[in-house]
C-alpha cells in the first residue's frame, strides 16, 4: 500500500482550509476595511492570549497570521502586476525589499531547511513587507484614511484595556521586575513595546486628524445642510471632538509612560518635538506651547522628587535607573550589535546578506544569545545586506518627501514615521507598524499623482488611480469629504 506524503489529519485540514483561504482572498480583494481589521485583530489576539497556536504543521508551522499575510501579499502582487511601472514608481523600494527577502528565504530553505528559514523571516520581514505593500496598493478612490484611523484607534483601545486588566491582576512594577504567573516568571509589563507604540501613534492621530489631500491648515468644515446635516449639529460635534481628542490623547500617553518601555518613551519624545516643530501655528503660539510643556515637565519632576507619585514613581525611577547600568537591556543590545557586526562575512553577504536561518549567535556575560539583534537596521543588513538597508532608507525618504508635500493633513503620518525610525534602533519591525507605513505609501502615491496631474498639459491623471480633488476655492476637508462625489472602491 502506498503511503500518503502527509498524515490523513493534515490532508483533511488542508482540504478544509482551501475554501477558507478562497474566502479570505475575496475579502482582501474587495473589502480592505475588513482585511485591515483582521490584520490588526490577530495581533491583539496574540497579545491577549500570550501568543498564537499553529493552525497547521506541514514541515513548518503555519499560524493564522501567516495565512492572512499570504493573502495580503497575493492580492498586492496581483495589483502591482495589473498596472504599469509608472503607476507604482513609489513602490520600487519596497518591491526591492520583497525581492531581496525572497532570495534570502530561498537560500535559507536550501541551506537550513524550511522550518529555520521560515521562523527567521516570517514576522519581521514577510509579515511587515506584505501588509505594507497590500495597503499601499489599495485603490486611491477608497476612503483608506478614515478606515485605518478607526481601526488604529480601536486597536489602541483594546491594548489600553489589556494594560488595565494586566495591572489589575499583577500590579504595576518596574520594567526590570519579573512576576510569577502560574508558576512561570513573565514580564511585569502587561503588553509589549509594539502595543505601547500603537498607543503613542493613536495619540498622534487624535491630536492631528488625517486629512489626506489637505494642503492648507485649518479645521475640517462642519456639516451643513448642503452636506446632509445641520450647521448646529456639525458645530456641536466639532466642539465635542475638539475637547475629547486632546483628553483621550493625554490618557493614552499616560498609559505609555506607565508601561515603561523605554524605547517607546524616546519615540514618544521624538514625536512630541516633531509635532511642536511641524504643526501649523500662529505667531507666538509655538513659543507659548513650548513654555507650557516646560512648566508641566518641571512640575512633574518636582512631584516626582517630593515622592508625591508614591509607588508608581518608585517603579518609574527603577526603570529609568536600569537603563544607566552596565547590565541594562540597552548595554546588552549594544554588545550584541558589536559582536554581530564583527563576525566574518563574505563580500556577497555584505551586499545581499546571509540567508535566513543563519542564526544570530553572540555572547553576553558568559552566556550564548541567539535571539534577533533587536535593531532593525542591523537585522536588515544581516539578512538583506547593504542593498536592503539602502532600500529601506530610500523607502522612508521617499515617503517622507511626499508626505511633506501633502501639507498639514499628513502630520500624523509623519509623526508615525518618526516613531518607527526611532523604534528600529532597539526593535525589529512589528506587523502593526506596516499598516501605518502602507497608509503613508498610499498617501505618497496620491501626492505624486496630483503632482503629475498639475504638471501635465491636459491635467489628466492615470485612469487606474482616479481620485477627484476638490475645487481650488473649496476648503479642504477630511478624506471622506474629498471622495464624496466620486465612485468609491470598496474598503
N, C-alpha and C positions, 0 to 999 in steps of 0.2 A: 504494500500500500504506500502510495506516495504521500509524504508529509507536507502539510501546508507550510509556507515560509514564515507564517505568524500563527500564533495560537488562535483558536476559534473565537475567544472572547474579544481579542484585539480586532479580529476581522469584523465581527459583529459591530463593534464600536465604530470602526471606520465607515461601514455601510450606513450606520445610523447618523453619523456626523455629516455625511455628504449633503443631505437636504438642508441641514442647519447652516453649513458653510454657504450653500447657494442662497439661502435667505439673507445671511449676513452680507454677501456680496451685493445683493439687490438693495439692502438698506444703505450700505456705504455708497452706492452709486446714486440713489435717488433721494435719500434723506440724511444729509450730512449732520443735521442737528441731533438726530438720534445716534448717529455714529460717534459724534463728539461726546455725547452723554455716556455711551458705552466705554469709550476710551478712558474718560476720566473716572467713571464709576468703578471700573475694575481696579484702579489704583486705590480708591477709597476702600474698597472691599479688602484689598491686600493689607492695608494698614489696620483695618478694624479687626481682622481675624489673625493677624500676625504672619501673613504670607499666603501664597496660593497653593492649591493642590493640583497635581498634574492631572490633566484630563485624559492623557494618552501617553503610552510609552512604546515607541517603535525604534528603539535603539538610542533615542534621545527623548527626554521627557517634554511633552507638549503641554503648555499651560494655557488657560483661557486668554491671557494677554497676548500670547503668541498667535493664536487664531485671529484675534481682532487685528493685530499688526499685519499679518499676512494679507488679510482682506483689504486693509488700507493701502498697503504697498501695491497690490494688484490693480486696484482702481486708479491709483495715482499714476502708475506706469502706462495704463491704457489712455488716460487723459493726455499724458505727455506725448504719446505716440500718435495721437489723432490730430495734433496741431503742429504747425511748422516750428522750426527752431527759433524764429523771431518772436513767436508768441510766448516763449519761455526762456528768453535770454537771461533773465534774473535768476533762473533756476540752475544755471550751469554749475555753480559751486556745490550745491547740494547734490546734484547728479554726479559730480566728480567724486564726492564722498561716498555715494552709493556704489559707484563702480569700484573704488578702492576697497571698500568694505567687502564687496562681493568677491573680489580677487583674493583678499586676505582670508576670507572664510573658506574658499575652495582650497587654498593651500593648506589651511589648518585641518580641514577634513582629510585631505590626502596624507598628511603627516601624523596628526594626533588623533584622528577619528572624529566622528560626528558629534559625540557627546561633549568632548573637551572643547572643540571649536564652537559648538552651539552655545554652550554655557558662557563662554568668554565673550561672545559677540552679541547675544540676543538683546539685552536690556539697554546698554549704554550706546549701542550703535544701531542695530536694526530697529528696535522699538522707537528710538529717538528720531532717526532719519525717516522712517516710514510714516510716522504720524505727521512730522513737519511737512513732508512732501505731499501727503494727502490733503492737508488743509491748505497748503499754498496753491494747489491746483483746483480748488473749488471755483466754479464759475463766478465771474465778477459781478453778476447780477444778483447773487444771493446775499441776504442780509447777514453776512457772517459776523460782523462786529457785534451785533445785538445777540446772536446765538452764543458766541464764545463768552461774552460778558456775563450773560445769565448763567451759563454752565460753570464758569470760573467762580462766580460768587456763590453758587450752590455748593461747589466743591469746597470752598473756603468755609462755608457754614458747617459742612459735615466734619471737616478737620477741627474746627473750633469745638464742636460738640464732642468729638472723640477726645480732645485735650481735656475738657472739663470732666468727662467721665473718668479718664485716666487719673487725674489729680484727686478726684473724689475717692477712688479706690486705693491709690498708692501714696497719696500725699505729694507735696512739692519738695523736691530735693535738689541738691547741687548737681551739675551736669556730670561730674566725675563719681557720682554715687551709684552703686548697683543695689537694686531692690530685689527681693525674692518673691516670685510669683509661681505658685505651685511647686515650690522647691527648686526653682531654676532662677539663677541670677539674670536679670534683664536690665536694660537701660531705664533709668528713672524717668526719663522724658517720655511722655505718653505717645507722641507722634515724631516721626523722623524729620530730618532737615528739609526734605522735599516738601513736606506739608507746611513747615514754617515759612518757606519761601512763597508758597501759594498764598498764605495769609498776607504776607507782605505785599505781593503783587495785587491781591484783591483790594487792599487799602489804596493802592495807586489807582486802580480802576474806579474806586469810589470817589477819590479826590479829583481825578482827571477823566471824566467820562469820555469814551471813544466817540469821536465824530469824524469818521473817515471822509476825506474829501474836503473838510473844512480848512480853509487857509486864512481865515480872519478870526481873531479872538472874539469871544463873546458867548453868552449862553445860547442854548438852542431855543428856537422860537417856541412860544407856548401854543397850545392847540386852540384855534379859533373856530368859529362856526364853519368857515370855508374848508377847514381841515377835518371836519367831522366831530367837533367838540365845542365847548363854550370857553370864552375867554376867562371867566371867573374860575371855572374848574381847572383850566390849564395853569392859571396863576397860583391857585392854591396848591396844586400838585408840585409846581416849581418851588414854592416856598418850603413845602414839606421836605422835598428831596434835598434842597439846599441846606436844611438843618440836620437831616438824618444822615446824610452821607458822611460829613466830617466826623460825627459822633461814632458811626459804625466803623469808620477807618481807624479812629483812635482806639476803639476796643480791640480791633484786630492787631494793632501794633502793640498793645499791652500784652496780648497773648504771645506775640512773637518774643517779647522780652522775657516773659516768664518761661517760655520753652527752652531758653538758654542754649540755643545752637549759635555758637559764637561767630561762625562764618556768616550766618544769616543776619546777625547784628551788623556786621561790616557791610553786607549787601544793602541792608535797610538804610544805614547811614549814607552810603554812596547814592542810593536812590533819593534820599531826602535832600542831599546837597544838590543833586541834579535837578530835582523838582524846584528848589528855590532859585536856581540859576536859569532854568529853561522856560519856566511858565511865564505867560504874558503878565506884565504888571505895570501899573501906572507909576508915575514919578513918586518916589518916596515910599511906595508900598513894599518894595523889596527890602529896603533897609528896616522898615517897621517890622516885617515878619522875621527878619534875622534877629532883631533886638528881642522880640517876644520869645523866639526859640531859645536864645541865650539865657533869658531870665528863667524860663521853665527848666532848662538844664541845670542852672545854678541852684534853683530851689530843690530839684530832685537830689542833687549831690548833697545839699545841706541836710535834707531829711534823712538821707542815707547815712551820713556821718553821725547824725544825732541818734541813730538807732530807731527812728520812728517807723521804719518799714518792718521791724521785728524779724521773725524767722524767714520771711521772704527775702528781706535784704541780706540776711546772712547767707542764704543759698546763692543769691546772685553774686555776692562777694567771693564765695568759694569758687564759683565757676570762673570768675574773672581772674582770680589768683592762679588757677590751674593753668591758664594759658601762658603764664610767665615762668613756669618751672622747666627744668631741663628734661623732665619726663612727660611733658604735656603732649596732647594729641598732635599739636602743630609741630613740635620738635620731632615726634615720631614720623610725621609726614615728610619733613624736610630731609631727615637722614635717609628715609626710603627713596626719595626722589634722587638724591645724590648717588646712591648705590645703583639704581636703575639706569641713570644716565652714564655712569662709569662702566657699565657692563660692556664687554666686547661685542661688536656687531659689524657686519659687512657693509660695504657701500650700498648694496641693494637694500639692506634693511634700514639704513639711514634714509634712503629715498622713498621706499614704499612700505616700510615696516616689516616686522616679523609676523608670521601667520598667527591667527587666533588659536589659542590653546598652548602657546609657548610658555605661559606662566609668568609670574611676577616675583620670583624668589629674591628675597633680600633679608638681611639680618638686622635685628634691633634688640639691644640689651641682652645679647647672647641667645636670642630665640629666632627661629625661622618664621618669616612673614610671607604669606602667599596671596594676600588679597590684592585687589586692583590698586593702582597708585594713589587714588584719592586726589587726582589732579587731571582734569580732562584734557588739557593741552598736552601733558606728558603722555596720557593714555592714548590719545590720537597719534602722537609721534611714534610710540612703541608699536602700534598696530597698523597704522596707515602711513607712517613715515613723515618726513618733512613735507611731502606733497599734500598729505592730509591736513597738516597744520596750516599750510598756506591756504588750502581750500576753505577751511573753517574760518580763518580770519577774513578772507575775501568775502565769504558769505555774510558775516556780520557787518563788514564795512559797507557792502552794497545795500543791505537792509537799512543800516543807519542813515546812509546818504539819502535814500528815497523817503524814509520817514521824516527826516528833517524838512524835505521839500513838501511834505504833506501838511505842514503847518501845526498849530497848537492842538488840533483834533487828534493827533497821533502821539501826544506827550506821554500817555500811559504806556504805550508800546515801547517808546524809547527808554522809559524808566525800567520796564521789564527786561529789555536788552541789557541794560547796565547791571541789573541784578544777576542775570545769567552769566555775564562775563566775570563778575566777582565770584559767583558760585563755583565756576570751573577751576578756580585756583585751589580749592580744597575738596571738591567733589567731582564726580563724573556727571554726565548729563542725565537728568531724570526724565522719564517719559512725559510727565505733566508739562515740562517746560517746552516740549515740542509743539504743544498746542499754541502757545503764545508766539513761538518762533514762526510757526506756519502762518498764523494770522499776520505777523509782521511782514512776511514774504508776500502774502496775498495783497496786503495794503501797498507794498512796494510795487507790485505789478500794476495796481490801479494808478499810482502816481506816475509810473513810467509810461503807461498807455495814454494818460492825459497829456504828458509832455510831448509825446509823439503826435497826438491829435492837434495840439496847439501849433506845432511846427509844420504840420502838413498843410500844403496849399488848399487841399479840398476839405480839410477839417474832419476827415473820416478816421474812424478807429477800426481796429481789427474786428470784423463781424463776429468772430468766435469769442470775443471778450467785450461784448457790448454792455456798457453801464452808463445810462444817461446822467448827465450832470445838470445841476440847477442853472437857471439863467444867471447872467453875470450880475444882475442887480438884486438877486434874491439873497436873503440872509442865509448863511449856512446852517444846516440843521443836522440832526442825527442821521446815521447811515440809512435807517429805515425810511426817513422822510425823502432822502435823495432817490430812493428806489420806488417811491410810491407810484409814479406814472409809468413805470416800465414793467414788462412781464418778468417775474422773478423765477430764478432757478429754485428748485425745492431745496430747502436746507433745514 
